[in-house]
Amino acid sequence: MNAAVSGYALLLAVTGRATLAFLSPSPIGISTNMRAASGSDNSNNDSKVGRHIVVVGGGIQGTSCAFHLHQSSHLTPGSTITILESQKLASAASGKGGGFMARSWGDGTDTQTLHELAFDMYESLSVELNVESYRKLPVISVAPGPKSNEKQDNKKKNPQLAGIIPNWLDGSVGRLSPMGWGEDTAQVTPKEFVDKMMEYVNQPGKEPGVKIVIGKCTGIESVEDGDGDKVVTGVKYHNGQEESILLADDVIVAAGPWACQAEQWFDNAVKLPMEGIKSTSIVWKPPLDDDGNVNIDAVEATALFCGEDSRFGTHLLPHSIRKVEVYPRPDGTVYICGIGGSDYITTAQLQASAFLEDCPPKSDRVAAASSAFQMMSNSYATKGELSHAQACMRPCPPDAKPYMGQVAGWKGAYINAGHNCWGIAWAPACGKAIAELVLEGRCRSVNLEPFDPARFTSSRERGGRGRKKGSANVGEQW
């Protein structure tokens, strides 16, 4: 039984609760000479020898890669899977994002398959993993109403939408229109999904499990093969006290906006220009009923896409049409994003680990968003309470496409990062695609050619930020 599995079982015995213990197992130190002499060549995807796979990054993208590697029938006996995470699982956007997904809301370009495949996978995986926060829900477009603190019966004013207007939308709003009735729109709380994946693969009997090592990646160990390519042999990391090496045949860099640090790890064999969009979001507690009790069931499930509200400077993006801003969650909380004031973090700043350890929200945006929300919801204006504010970053390559694929000139080196506002929504599909590429030598589920990590390695310059220029503007959602 491996360390992750035995640690999980021990915690069950001591506490009596199914709480996952995130362990930091001792690394395997190995010199490049020893590694070269071992005869393990990860260029052979049909090898029957066990493989040591390290995923750098413990967000929903990285854990999805680890999960689908673990579940693959192509993972050979004796293999190990390790996630190297600098903070804790889901410490960045995967612990603070909204988790909205829409199957048919892609723009028909290269990423459309990711929308459709991931949406279907979430529906089935959430049952298999017992994810309580997943559900389908309708979506309404909301225009700002007159400035008023009065309670308003919006169901009576809009009888054709009464079935999907939530009871807490009882304040001043303008025109309401349906954007979806819940057939192809859904939500999940991403941190729960991350935790449930790791709990599932680390159950007794699910060997090899997935080990979690806490430490910051500092480089990649390699040797040169007879073809002149570099072959991954290990992953260097620092745990706050000393530098260690994890034995690796394959490494997958899934570190969100900070994945651009891999330029140095791979000796500049690949260029990964990245911009981080740092945005504030807030979470409200469930409102109290007339007796002062919390009634989670009273928070009806409809997501709101709100137009720009010039009264408070809150909007999803300038000149937007209709975008998500408010998500009620199954636990009775309400998540709100798109509240303006985003900061744009450069590649150089991200390579210096900007906001990796501390990503504070903006207090003026918290106040503005709270005022706008309470204007829309009399229930929250009179009986609601803010739970907390937070901020996180979205990773945005210049052409709006993620980096997904193998690093040119390296064997056993892969990138899976830069998914912008869809990183949570696409995660199962991306994890499945990368697992296929690593274990089978090709991806069967998704055409990865448009997402080649080498596309910016030349001197070509491409415009745009976040989403594809000419297709859709960059918002602050998700």
C-alpha positions as CSV (number, residue, x, y, z in Angstrom):
1,M,0.0,0.0,0.0
2,N,1.5,3.4,-1.0
3,A,1.9,6.3,1.4
4,A,-1.1,8.3,0.2
5,V,-3.4,5.3,0.6
6,S,-2.1,4.2,4.0
7,G,-2.2,7.8,5.3
8,Y,-5.8,8.1,4.2
9,A,-6.8,4.8,5.9
10,L,-5.0,5.8,9.1
11,L,-6.9,9.1,9.3
12,L,-10.2,7.1,8.9
13,A,-9.2,4.9,11.8
14,V,-8.2,7.8,14.1
15,T,-11.0,10.3,13.3
16,G,-13.8,8.1,12.1
17,R,-14.4,10.6,9.3
18,A,-13.6,10.2,5.5
19,T,-11.1,13.1,5.5
20,L,-8.3,13.0,3.0
21,A,-4.8,13.4,4.4
22,F,-2.5,15.2,2.0
23,L,0.9,13.7,2.6
24,S,4.4,14.8,1.7
25,P,6.1,11.5,1.0
26,S,9.9,11.3,0.9
27,P,11.2,12.1,-2.5
28,I,13.3,9.6,-4.5
29,G,16.8,11.2,-5.1
30,I,18.5,9.9,-8.2
31,S,21.5,11.2,-10.2
32,T,21.3,11.6,-13.9
33,N,23.9,9.0,-14.4
34,M,21.9,6.5,-12.4
35,R,18.8,7.4,-14.3
36,A,20.4,7.0,-17.7
37,A,21.8,3.6,-16.7
38,S,18.4,2.4,-15.6
39,G,17.4,1.9,-19.2
40,S,13.9,3.4,-18.8
41,D,13.0,5.4,-21.9
42,N,9.7,7.3,-21.7
43,S,9.8,7.9,-25.5
44,N,8.3,4.4,-25.7
45,N,4.6,4.8,-24.9
46,D,4.1,1.0,-25.3
47,S,6.6,0.2,-22.6
48,K,5.4,-2.4,-20.1
49,V,7.7,-1.0,-17.4
50,G,6.1,1.1,-14.7
51,R,6.4,4.8,-15.2
52,H,6.9,7.6,-12.7
53,I,4.7,10.6,-13.6
54,V,4.8,13.9,-11.9
55,V,2.1,16.6,-12.3
56,V,3.3,20.1,-11.4
57,G,0.2,21.9,-10.1
58,G,-2.6,20.8,-7.8
59,G,-5.5,22.8,-9.2
60,I,-8.4,21.3,-11.0
61,Q,-6.4,20.9,-14.3
62,G,-3.5,19.2,-12.6
63,T,-5.7,16.9,-10.4
64,S,-7.8,16.0,-13.5
65,C,-4.6,14.9,-15.3
66,A,-3.6,12.8,-12.3
67,F,-7.1,11.3,-12.0
68,H,-7.4,10.3,-15.6
69,L,-3.9,8.9,-15.6
70,H,-4.8,6.8,-12.6
71,Q,-8.0,5.6,-14.2
72,S,-6.5,4.7,-17.6
73,S,-6.2,1.0,-18.6
74,H,-2.9,2.0,-20.2
75,L,-1.2,2.8,-16.9
76,T,1.3,0.0,-16.5
77,P,1.7,-1.9,-13.3
78,G,4.4,-0.5,-11.0
79,S,3.7,3.1,-12.1
80,T,3.5,6.0,-9.7
81,I,1.6,9.3,-10.0
82,T,2.7,12.3,-7.9
83,I,1.2,15.8,-7.8
84,L,3.8,18.5,-6.8
85,E,1.9,21.5,-5.5
86,S,3.5,24.6,-4.0
87,Q,0.7,25.6,-1.6
88,K,-2.2,23.1,-1.2
89,L,-4.7,21.5,-3.5
90,A,-7.1,24.0,-5.2
91,S,-5.2,26.9,-3.6
92,A,-5.7,29.4,-6.4
93,A,-8.5,29.8,-9.0
94,S,-9.7,26.2,-8.5
95,G,-10.6,27.1,-4.9
96,K,-12.1,30.5,-5.7
97,G,-13.7,30.2,-9.1
98,G,-17.4,30.1,-9.9
99,G,-17.6,26.7,-11.6
100,F,-20.2,27.5,-14.3
101,M,-20.2,25.4,-17.5
102,A,-22.3,25.5,-20.7
103,R,-22.2,22.7,-23.2
104,S,-23.3,24.7,-26.3
105,W,-21.8,28.1,-25.5
106,G,-18.6,27.6,-27.4
107,D,-18.0,29.7,-30.5
108,G,-17.5,26.8,-32.9
109,T,-13.7,27.1,-33.0
110,D,-11.0,24.8,-31.8
111,T,-12.1,24.7,-28.2
112,Q,-15.7,23.6,-28.9
113,T,-14.9,19.9,-28.3
114,L,-13.6,20.8,-24.9
115,H,-17.0,22.4,-24.0
116,E,-19.0,19.5,-25.1
117,L,-16.8,16.6,-23.9
118,A,-16.1,18.2,-20.4
119,F,-19.8,19.0,-19.8
120,D,-20.8,15.4,-20.4
121,M,-18.0,14.1,-18.3
122,Y,-18.9,16.3,-15.4
123,E,-22.4,14.9,-15.4
124,S,-21.2,11.3,-15.2
125,L,-18.2,11.8,-13.0
126,S,-20.2,13.8,-10.4
127,V,-22.4,10.8,-9.9
128,E,-19.4,8.4,-9.7
129,L,-17.5,10.6,-7.3
130,N,-20.6,11.7,-5.3
131,V,-20.0,15.4,-5.9
132,E,-22.8,17.2,-4.1
133,S,-22.2,20.7,-5.6
134,Y,-22.9,19.6,-9.2
135,R,-26.2,20.4,-10.7
136,K,-27.8,21.7,-13.8
137,L,-29.5,25.1,-13.5
138,P,-31.3,27.7,-15.7
139,V,-29.8,31.1,-16.6
140,I,-31.4,34.5,-16.8
141,S,-30.1,37.7,-18.3
142,V,-30.8,40.6,-16.0
143,A,-30.7,44.3,-16.9
144,P,-30.2,46.9,-14.1
145,G,-33.3,48.4,-12.7
146,P,-34.0,51.9,-11.2
147,K,-32.1,52.8,-8.1
148,S,-34.5,51.5,-5.4
149,N,-34.3,49.5,-2.1
150,E,-37.9,48.4,-2.4
151,K,-39.0,44.8,-2.5
152,Q,-40.3,43.8,-6.0
153,D,-42.4,40.8,-7.1
154,N,-40.4,39.9,-10.3
155,K,-42.2,36.6,-10.8
156,K,-45.5,38.5,-11.0
157,K,-44.0,41.1,-13.4
158,N,-42.6,38.3,-15.6
159,P,-45.1,35.4,-15.5
160,Q,-43.6,33.7,-18.6
161,L,-40.3,33.3,-16.5
162,A,-41.9,32.7,-13.1
163,G,-40.7,29.1,-13.1
164,I,-37.0,30.0,-13.3
165,I,-36.9,33.4,-11.5
166,P,-35.4,32.7,-8.1
167,N,-37.2,33.8,-5.0
168,W,-34.2,35.8,-3.8
169,L,-34.3,38.0,-7.0
170,D,-36.9,40.3,-5.3
171,G,-35.3,43.7,-5.6
172,S,-34.9,46.3,-8.3
173,V,-34.1,44.8,-11.7
174,G,-34.9,45.8,-15.3
175,R,-35.7,43.5,-18.2
176,L,-35.3,39.8,-17.6
177,S,-34.8,37.3,-20.4
178,P,-34.0,33.6,-20.5
179,M,-30.6,32.4,-21.6
180,G,-31.1,28.7,-20.8
181,W,-33.6,26.4,-19.1
182,G,-31.1,24.1,-17.5
183,E,-30.6,21.5,-20.2
184,D,-27.0,22.5,-21.1
185,T,-25.9,24.8,-18.3
186,A,-24.6,23.5,-15.0
187,Q,-22.4,24.4,-12.0
188,V,-19.9,22.7,-9.7
189,T,-17.9,24.0,-6.8
190,P,-14.4,23.3,-8.1
191,K,-12.7,22.7,-4.8
192,E,-15.1,19.9,-4.0
193,F,-14.5,18.3,-7.3
194,V,-10.7,18.4,-6.8
195,D,-11.1,16.9,-3.3
196,K,-13.5,14.1,-4.5
197,M,-11.2,13.1,-7.3
198,M,-8.2,12.7,-4.9
199,E,-10.3,10.9,-2.3
200,Y,-11.5,8.5,-5.0
201,V,-8.1,7.5,-6.3
202,N,-6.6,7.2,-2.8
203,Q,-9.2,4.7,-1.5
204,P,-7.9,1.4,-0.2
205,G,-7.7,-1.0,-3.2
206,K,-7.3,1.9,-5.7
207,E,-3.5,1.5,-6.0
208,P,-1.2,3.1,-7.1
209,G,-3.2,6.1,-5.8
210,V,-1.9,9.7,-6.3
211,K,0.7,11.1,-3.9
212,I,0.6,14.8,-3.0
213,V,4.0,16.4,-2.4
214,I,4.1,20.0,-1.1
215,G,6.9,22.0,-2.6
216,K,7.8,24.6,-5.3
217,C,9.1,23.2,-8.6
218,T,12.5,24.7,-9.4
219,G,13.6,22.7,-12.5
220,I,13.6,19.5,-14.6
221,E,16.4,16.9,-14.5
222,S,17.2,15.3,-17.9
223,V,19.7,13.4,-20.0
224,E,20.3,13.5,-23.7
225,D,19.4,10.5,-25.8
226,G,21.0,9.3,-29.1
227,D,18.7,11.5,-31.1
228,G,19.8,14.7,-29.4
229,D,16.5,15.0,-27.5
230,K,16.4,15.6,-23.8
231,V,14.7,12.9,-21.7
232,V,13.1,13.8,-18.5
233,T,14.6,12.0,-15.5
234,G,13.4,14.0,-12.5
235,V,11.6,17.1,-11.1
236,K,13.5,19.4,-8.8
237,Y,11.6,21.2,-6.0
238,H,12.1,23.1,-2.8
239,N,10.0,22.4,0.2
240,G,11.0,25.5,2.2
241,Q,14.0,23.8,3.8
242,E,16.0,22.0,1.1
243,E,15.9,21.1,-2.6
244,S,14.9,17.6,-3.5
245,I,14.3,15.6,-6.7
246,L,11.3,13.4,-7.6
247,L,12.1,10.6,-9.9
248,A,10.1,11.1,-13.2
249,D,9.8,9.6,-16.6
250,D,7.1,12.1,-17.5
251,V,6.3,15.6,-16.2
252,I,3.1,17.5,-16.9
253,V,3.2,21.2,-16.1
254,A,-0.3,22.2,-15.1
255,A,0.5,25.3,-13.0
256,G,-2.1,27.7,-14.3
257,P,-0.7,31.3,-14.9
258,W,2.6,30.3,-13.3
259,A,3.2,27.6,-15.9
260,C,5.2,30.1,-17.9
261,Q,8.0,29.5,-15.4
262,A,8.5,26.2,-17.3
263,E,10.3,28.2,-20.0
264,Q,13.4,28.1,-17.8
265,W,12.8,24.6,-16.6
266,F,13.0,23.4,-20.2
267,D,16.0,25.5,-21.1
268,N,13.9,27.9,-23.2
269,A,12.9,25.1,-25.6
270,V,9.4,26.5,-25.5
271,K,8.0,30.0,-25.1
272,L,4.8,30.3,-23.0
273,P,3.7,33.9,-23.0
274,M,1.0,34.3,-20.4
275,E,-1.1,37.1,-18.8
276,G,-2.7,36.6,-15.5
277,I,-6.0,38.5,-15.0
278,K,-6.4,39.0,-11.2
279,S,-10.1,39.5,-10.2
280,T,-12.0,39.9,-7.0
281,S,-15.1,37.8,-6.1
282,I,-17.4,37.5,-3.1
283,V,-19.5,34.9,-1.4
284,W,-22.7,35.6,0.6
285,K,-24.1,33.4,3.3
286,P,-27.6,32.0,3.0
287,P,-30.2,34.6,4.1
288,L,-32.1,33.9,7.3
289,D,-35.8,33.2,7.5
290,D,-38.3,35.1,9.7
291,D,-37.3,33.0,12.7
292,G,-33.6,33.7,12.2
293,N,-32.8,30.3,10.9
294,V,-30.8,29.3,7.7
295,N,-32.9,27.6,5.1
296,I,-30.6,26.3,2.3
297,D,-33.5,25.0,0.3
298,A,-35.0,28.5,0.0
299,V,-32.0,29.7,-2.1
300,E,-33.5,28.7,-5.5
301,A,-31.1,27.7,-8.3
302,T,-30.9,30.2,-11.2
303,A,-27.7,31.8,-12.4
304,L,-27.8,35.5,-13.4
305,F,-25.9,37.1,-16.2
306,C,-26.1,40.9,-15.5
307,G,-25.6,43.8,-17.7
308,E,-23.3,46.7,-16.8
309,D,-24.5,48.6,-13.8
310,S,-23.1,52.1,-14.0
311,R,-24.4,53.0,-10.6
312,F,-21.8,50.9,-8.9
313,G,-19.2,50.3,-11.6
314,T,-19.9,46.6,-11.5
315,H,-20.1,44.6,-14.6
316,L,-18.7,41.5,-16.2
317,L,-16.8,43.4,-18.9
318,P,-17.2,46.7,-20.7
319,H,-19.5,46.7,-23.7
320,S,-20.7,43.2,-22.8
321,I,-24.1,41.8,-23.7
322,R,-25.0,39.2,-21.2
323,K,-22.6,37.4,-18.9
324,V,-22.7,35.4,-15.7
325,E,-22.3,37.4,-12.5
326,V,-24.3,35.6,-9.8
327,Y,-24.3,31.9,-8.9
328,P,-26.4,30.4,-6.0
329,R,-24.8,27.2,-4.8
330,P,-26.4,24.0,-3.4
331,D,-25.0,24.8,0.1
332,G,-27.1,28.0,0.1
333,T,-24.2,30.4,-0.5
334,V,-24.2,32.9,-3.4
335,Y,-21.0,33.4,-5.4
336,I,-20.6,36.8,-7.2
337,C,-17.9,37.7,-9.7
338,G,-17.4,40.2,-12.6
339,I,-17.1,43.1,-10.2
340,G,-14.5,45.2,-12.0
341,G,-11.1,46.4,-11.1
342,S,-9.1,43.5,-12.5
343,D,-5.3,43.7,-12.7
344,Y,-3.3,42.4,-15.6
345,I,-0.2,40.5,-14.5
346,T,2.7,40.1,-17.1
347,T,4.6,37.0,-18.0
348,A,7.7,38.4,-16.2
349,Q,5.7,39.0,-13.0
350,L,4.3,35.5,-13.2
351,Q,7.7,34.0,-13.7
352,A,8.7,35.8,-10.5
353,S,5.7,34.0,-8.8
354,A,3.5,37.1,-8.5
355,F,0.5,36.5,-6.3
356,L,1.3,32.8,-5.9
357,E,1.2,32.9,-2.1
358,D,-1.0,35.9,-1.5
359,C,-3.7,37.1,-3.8
360,P,-5.7,39.8,-1.9
361,P,-9.2,41.1,-3.1
362,K,-9.9,44.8,-3.6
363,S,-12.1,46.2,-0.9
364,D,-13.6,48.9,-3.1
365,R,-14.8,46.2,-5.5
366,V,-16.3,44.2,-2.6
367,A,-18.3,47.2,-1.5
368,A,-19.5,48.0,-5.0
369,A,-20.5,44.4,-5.7
370,S,-22.3,44.1,-2.4
371,S,-24.3,47.2,-3.1
372,A,-25.3,46.1,-6.5
373,F,-26.3,42.7,-5.3
374,Q,-28.4,44.0,-2.5
375,M,-30.2,46.4,-4.9
376,M,-31.2,43.3,-6.9
377,S,-32.1,41.2,-3.9
378,N,-34.2,42.6,-1.1
379,S,-33.8,39.3,0.7
380,Y,-30.1,39.7,1.0
381,A,-30.3,43.5,1.6
382,T,-32.5,42.9,4.7
383,K,-31.4,39.5,6.0
384,G,-28.2,38.6,4.1
385,E,-24.6,38.6,5.3
386,L,-21.3,38.6,3.4
387,S,-19.3,35.5,4.1
388,H,-15.9,36.4,2.5
389,A,-14.1,38.1,-0.3
390,Q,-11.3,36.6,-2.3
391,A,-9.3,37.1,-5.5
392,C,-7.6,34.7,-8.0
393,M,-6.1,34.8,-11.5
394,R,-7.1,33.4,-14.9
395,P,-4.2,32.3,-17.2
396,C,-4.5,33.9,-20.6
397,P,-2.2,33.1,-23.6
398,P,-2.2,35.8,-26.3
399,D,-4.4,33.8,-28.8
400,A,-7.0,32.6,-26.3
401,K,-6.1,29.0,-26.7
402,P,-4.7,26.7,-24.0
403,Y,-1.2,25.2,-24.1
404,M,-1.8,21.4,-24.3
405,G,0.8,19.0,-25.7
406,Q,4.4,17.8,-25.6
407,V,7.4,20.1,-25.4
408,A,9.3,20.0,-28.6
409,G,12.8,18.4,-28.3
410,W,12.0,16.8,-25.0
411,K,10.7,13.3,-24.3
412,G,8.4,13.0,-21.3
413,A,7.6,16.7,-21.0
414,Y,4.1,18.1,-21.4
415,I,2.2,21.3,-20.8
416,N,-1.5,21.7,-19.8
417,A,-2.1,25.3,-18.9
418,G,-3.6,28.6,-20.1
419,H,-7.3,27.7,-20.2
420,N,-8.5,31.2,-19.3
421,C,-12.0,31.5,-17.9
422,W,-12.9,27.9,-19.0
423,G,-10.2,26.1,-17.0
424,I,-12.7,24.7,-14.5
425,A,-15.4,24.0,-17.2
426,W,-12.9,22.1,-19.4
427,A,-10.9,20.3,-16.7
428,P,-12.2,16.7,-17.2
429,A,-11.7,16.8,-21.0
430,C,-8.2,18.3,-20.6
431,G,-7.2,15.7,-18.0
432,K,-8.5,12.9,-20.2
433,A,-6.7,14.3,-23.3
434,I,-3.3,14.7,-21.6
435,A,-3.6,11.2,-20.0
436,E,-4.1,9.7,-23.4
437,L,-1.2,11.7,-24.9
438,V,1.2,10.6,-22.1
439,L,0.2,6.9,-21.8
440,E,-0.8,6.1,-25.4
441,G,1.4,8.5,-27.3
442,R,-1.6,10.2,-29.0
443,C,-4.8,11.9,-28.0
444,R,-8.0,10.2,-29.2
445,S,-10.5,12.5,-27.5
446,V,-9.5,16.0,-28.6
447,N,-7.5,17.5,-31.5
448,L,-4.6,19.0,-29.7
449,E,-2.9,20.5,-32.8
450,P,-4.3,24.0,-32.3
451,F,-3.0,24.0,-28.7
452,D,0.6,23.1,-29.5
453,P,2.8,24.6,-26.8
454,A,5.4,25.4,-29.4
455,R,3.2,27.9,-31.3
456,F,4.9,30.9,-29.8
457,T,8.4,29.6,-29.7
458,S,9.1,31.4,-33.0
459,S,9.2,35.2,-33.3
460,R,5.7,35.5,-34.5
461,E,3.5,37.9,-32.6
462,R,-0.3,37.4,-32.2
463,G,-2.8,39.9,-30.8
464,G,-5.7,39.5,-28.5
465,R,-6.0,38.7,-24.8
466,G,-7.8,35.8,-23.1
467,R,-10.4,34.9,-25.6
468,K,-9.9,34.9,-29.3
469,K,-9.8,38.5,-30.7
470,G,-12.8,39.1,-32.9
471,S,-14.8,36.3,-31.2
472,A,-15.6,37.5,-27.7
473,N,-14.1,39.9,-25.2
474,V,-12.3,38.9,-22.0
475,G,-14.6,39.0,-19.0
476,E,-14.0,38.7,-15.3
477,Q,-16.2,35.7,-14.8
478,W,-15.1,32.2,-13.7
